[in-house]
Amino acid sequence: MLVLRLTSAIEEKILAQRRGRDLVAERAAARIVRDVQRRGDAALFYWTKRFDRLALHRSNVWVARDELRSATRRVSEEFLEAVDHAARNIRAVARRQKPQEWTLEVEPGVRASQRVRPIETVGCYLPGGRFSLVSTLLMTAIPAQEAGVRNIVIVSPQPGDELLAAAESLGLLQIARVGGAQAIAALAYGTQSIPRVDKLFGPGNRYVTAAKRLVSADCAIDLLAGPTEAVVFAQRGNPTFIATDLLAQAEHDPDAVALFVTTSALFARSVVAQIAQQLTRLPKSNPAWGSLAKNGVVLVAPNLAAAVRFVNRFAPEHLSLPGAASRHADRFDSAGSIFLGDWSAQSFGDYATGTNHVLPTGGVARARGGLSTADFVKCISVQEVTRTGLARLAPVVKQFAKAEGLLAHARAVEVRE
């Protein structure tokens, strides 16, 4: 990993590297999205066979119920217990996150309230590749269940036994064997086999992300999750803990970003040495080798204030503040998820603390947090004005209507006076 002094020029260079759009992926995704939108199942099955080498038709696109049962029998009891434990924690947090209904008498004769209603149908995308991301199933489906979503459609290319077993344990029965940009298009527009959903959830590769961007004008999406990001800030501490946290996130993707920020050049060197040592324990095929070589950087800031400013501007997906660094937690206000203290490995947040691991990347954490139950509901405002309220508000409304030249607005009030 490179060790660099955190200067203004280096800071701007690192931030600028994240601003570009992936035009190659967008062009490829646009072709697929248009094809699925136009030809439906025929295009969906064509692209699935081309990319995933899976021959699909209407009779086998959906996973059958007996396949779920068989998968459950093939996985270990220990795995099912782990799923149950993580699900309990995720459900507890999701339940707490749900927006509440309320009613308020704003002034005499004027009542405002909030109704909370679930989205009717959602689509949850689960990445395939080397391993099915079972944890992402829990992180997207459980908040949807707690929100009261009636129809949860799962798509994943070639889902494995663990994913299917976890789905059955959660009572999820609509699972389609499709992935990539073609699955996003199918969920956004509907095909003969795949129902159109109201909102799309879940992370994916660069083509999935590009497809989500393209369909977002027609179908709501959760957020555009790019390559994983991990930042650790510490001025002193245990270099092994720091190294393993950076490696854990770096192995998600060859394009993952891993940054260690410190104010101590001596400590920076000890962390670099530990990263090199830990890296040799991973097979050369592990994506961490490539991501650290490409995007792994150690930044030595001139002081604490400069370090905090950079981290807040970078707004990382994951931010660890081990040891004494956790005392400065209140100074960091832009991150997808923060891990405090030596024992809070980022892996706990990925799987089992209950907080959601679908998090903003690319600096989006400056404007929003990670996925929550609130993303699966609609908060509907309701107002009621009585005759008493009419008398109090009519002069106010007429003044605004006059200032804006909206005479019909004023008339709608005047006829009621």
RARAFEN-V683672 format. One record per residue. N is the residue number from 0. OMEGA is omega in whole degrees, 0 to 359 (999 if undefined). Layout:
n->N omega->OMEGA
n->N omega->OMEGA
This chain:
n->0 omega->177
n->1 omega->172
n->2 omega->184
n->3 omega->172
n->4 omega->182
n->5 omega->175
n->6 omega->178
n->7 omega->181
n->8 omega->179
n->9 omega->179
n->10 omega->181
n->11 omega->180
n->12 omega->180
n->13 omega->180
n->14 omega->182
n->15 omega->182
n->16 omega->184
n->17 omega->189
n->18 omega->183
n->19 omega->176
n->20 omega->181
n->21 omega->185
n->22 omega->178
n->23 omega->179
n->24 omega->181
n->25 omega->178
n->26 omega->179
n->27 omega->181
n->28 omega->181
n->29 omega->178
n->30 omega->181
n->31 omega->181
n->32 omega->180
n->33 omega->182
n->34 omega->179
n->35 omega->179
n->36 omega->183
n->37 omega->188
n->38 omega->176
n->39 omega->184
n->40 omega->183
n->41 omega->178
n->42 omega->180
n->43 omega->181
n->44 omega->179
n->45 omega->182
n->46 omega->177
n->47 omega->179
n->48 omega->183
n->49 omega->185
n->50 omega->184
n->51 omega->179
n->52 omega->181
n->53 omega->180
n->54 omega->181
n->55 omega->170
n->56 omega->189
n->57 omega->183
n->58 omega->182
n->59 omega->180
n->60 omega->180
n->61 omega->177
n->62 omega->181
n->63 omega->182
n->64 omega->180
n->65 omega->175
n->66 omega->177
n->67 omega->180
n->68 omega->180
n->69 omega->179
n->70 omega->180
n->71 omega->179
n->72 omega->184
n->73 omega->181
n->74 omega->185
n->75 omega->176
n->76 omega->180
n->77 omega->178
n->78 omega->180
n->79 omega->177
n->80 omega->178
n->81 omega->177
n->82 omega->181
n->83 omega->181
n->84 omega->179
n->85 omega->181
n->86 omega->178
n->87 omega->181
n->88 omega->179
n->89 omega->180
n->90 omega->180
n->91 omega->179
n->92 omega->181
n->93 omega->180
n->94 omega->180
n->95 omega->183
n->96 omega->187
n->97 omega->177
n->98 omega->183
n->99 omega->173
n->100 omega->180
n->101 omega->176
n->102 omega->183
n->103 omega->170
n->104 omega->185
n->105 omega->173
n->106 omega->182
n->107 omega->178
n->108 omega->180
n->109 omega->182
n->110 omega->176
n->111 omega->179
n->112 omega->177
n->113 omega->173
n->114 omega->180
n->115 omega->182
n->116 omega->180
n->117 omega->169
n->118 omega->186
n->119 omega->185
n->120 omega->178
n->121 omega->175
n->122 omega->179
n->123 omega->180
n->124 omega->179
n->125 omega->181
n->126 omega->176
n->127 omega->180
n->128 omega->184
n->129 omega->181
n->130 omega->172
n->131 omega->181
n->132 omega->181
n->133 omega->183
n->134 omega->180
n->135 omega->174
n->136 omega->180
n->137 omega->185
n->138 omega->179
n->139 omega->186
n->140 omega->183
n->141 omega->174
n->142 omega->177
n->143 omega->178
n->144 omega->180
n->145 omega->177
n->146 omega->181
n->147 omega->178
n->148 omega->184
n->149 omega->185
n->150 omega->179
n->151 omega->182
n->152 omega->181
n->153 omega->173
n->154 omega->179
n->155 omega->179
n->156 omega->177
n->157 omega->181
n->158 omega->181
n->159 omega->182
n->160 omega->183
n->161 omega->180
n->162 omega->180
n->163 omega->179
n->164 omega->178
n->165 omega->179
n->166 omega->179
n->167 omega->181
n->168 omega->178
n->169 omega->181
n->170 omega->180
n->171 omega->187
n->172 omega->182
n->173 omega->183
n->174 omega->181
n->175 omega->183
n->176 omega->179
n->177 omega->180
n->178 omega->178
n->179 omega->180
n->180 omega->181
n->181 omega->178
n->182 omega->177
n->183 omega->179
n->184 omega->180
n->185 omega->179
n->186 omega->183
n->187 omega->187
n->188 omega->182
n->189 omega->173
n->190 omega->178
n->191 omega->182
n->192 omega->187
n->193 omega->180
n->194 omega->174
n->195 omega->181
n->196 omega->179
n->197 omega->181
n->198 omega->182
n->199 omega->181
n->200 omega->171
n->201 omega->180
n->202 omega->177
n->203 omega->180
n->204 omega->185
n->205 omega->181
n->206 omega->175
n->207 omega->179
n->208 omega->178
n->209 omega->179
n->210 omega->178
n->211 omega->178
n->212 omega->184
n->213 omega->184
n->214 omega->188
n->215 omega->176
n->216 omega->183
n->217 omega->182
n->218 omega->180
n->219 omega->177
n->220 omega->179
n->221 omega->177
n->222 omega->179
n->223 omega->183
n->224 omega->178
n->225 omega->180
n->226 omega->180
n->227 omega->178
n->228 omega->175
n->229 omega->175
n->230 omega->173
n->231 omega->173
n->232 omega->176
n->233 omega->176
n->234 omega->175
n->235 omega->178
n->236 omega->184
n->237 omega->183
n->238 omega->179
n->239 omega->179
n->240 omega->182
n->241 omega->181
n->242 omega->183
n->243 omega->176
n->244 omega->179
n->245 omega->179
n->246 omega->182
n->247 omega->180
n->248 omega->180
n->249 omega->182
n->250 omega->177
n->251 omega->193
n->252 omega->176
n->253 omega->180
n->254 omega->181
n->255 omega->181
n->256 omega->179
n->257 omega->183
n->258 omega->170
n->259 omega->182
n->260 omega->181
n->261 omega->174
n->262 omega->184
n->263 omega->178
n->264 omega->179
n->265 omega->180
n->266 omega->178
n->267 omega->181
n->268 omega->180
n->269 omega->178
n->270 omega->177
n->271 omega->179
n->272 omega->180
n->273 omega->176
n->274 omega->179
n->275 omega->180
n->276 omega->181
n->277 omega->183
n->278 omega->181
n->279 omega->179
n->280 omega->178
n->281 omega->177
n->282 omega->181
n->283 omega->180
n->284 omega->180
n->285 omega->182
n->286 omega->181
n->287 omega->179
n->288 omega->182
n->289 omega->184
n->290 omega->178
n->291 omega->178
n->292 omega->184
n->293 omega->189
n->294 omega->179
n->295 omega->183
n->296 omega->171
n->297 omega->183
n->298 omega->178
n->299 omega->182
n->300 omega->180
n->301 omega->180
n->302 omega->182
n->303 omega->182
n->304 omega->180
n->305 omega->179
n->306 omega->180
n->307 omega->180
n->308 omega->180
n->309 omega->182
n->310 omega->179
n->311 omega->176
n->312 omega->179
n->313 omega->178
n->314 omega->187
n->315 omega->174
n->316 omega->178
n->317 omega->176
n->318 omega->176
n->319 omega->175
n->320 omega->185
n->321 omega->173
n->322 omega->184
n->323 omega->180
n->324 omega->180
n->325 omega->178
n->326 omega->181
n->327 omega->187
n->328 omega->183
n->329 omega->180
n->330 omega->181
n->331 omega->185
n->332 omega->177
n->333 omega->177
n->334 omega->178
n->335 omega->180
n->336 omega->183
n->337 omega->182
n->338 omega->186
n->339 omega->173
n->340 omega->184
n->341 omega->189
n->342 omega->183
n->343 omega->176
n->344 omega->180
n->345 omega->179
n->346 omega->178
n->347 omega->178
n->348 omega->178
n->349 omega->189
n->350 omega->203
n->351 omega->181
n->352 omega->182
n->353 omega->175
n->354 omega->188
n->355 omega->180
n->356 omega->172
n->357 omega->193
n->358 omega->179
n->359 omega->178
n->360 omega->175
n->361 omega->180
n->362 omega->181
n->363 omega->179
n->364 omega->173
n->365 omega->185
n->366 omega->181
n->367 omega->177
n->368 omega->181
n->369 omega->181
n->370 omega->178
n->371 omega->179
n->372 omega->180
n->373 omega->179
n->374 omega->184
n->375 omega->180
n->376 omega->173
n->377 omega->175
n->378 omega->186
n->379 omega->178
n->380 omega->180
n->381 omega->176
n->382 omega->178
n->383 omega->180
n->384 omega->177
n->385 omega->177
n->386 omega->177
n->387 omega->178
n->388 omega->178
n->389 omega->182
n->390 omega->182
n->391 omega->187
n->392 omega->184
n->393 omega->179
n->394 omega->180
n->395 omega->182
n->396 omega->182
n->397 omega->177
n->398 omega->178
n->399 omega->181
n->400 omega->179
n->401 omega->181
n->402 omega->182
n->403 omega->178
n->404 omega->182
n->405 omega->188
n->406 omega->180
n->407 omega->175
n->408 omega->179
n->409 omega->181
n->410 omega->180
n->411 omega->177
n->412 omega->184
n->413 omega->182
n->414 omega->181
n->415 omega->183
n->416 omega->999
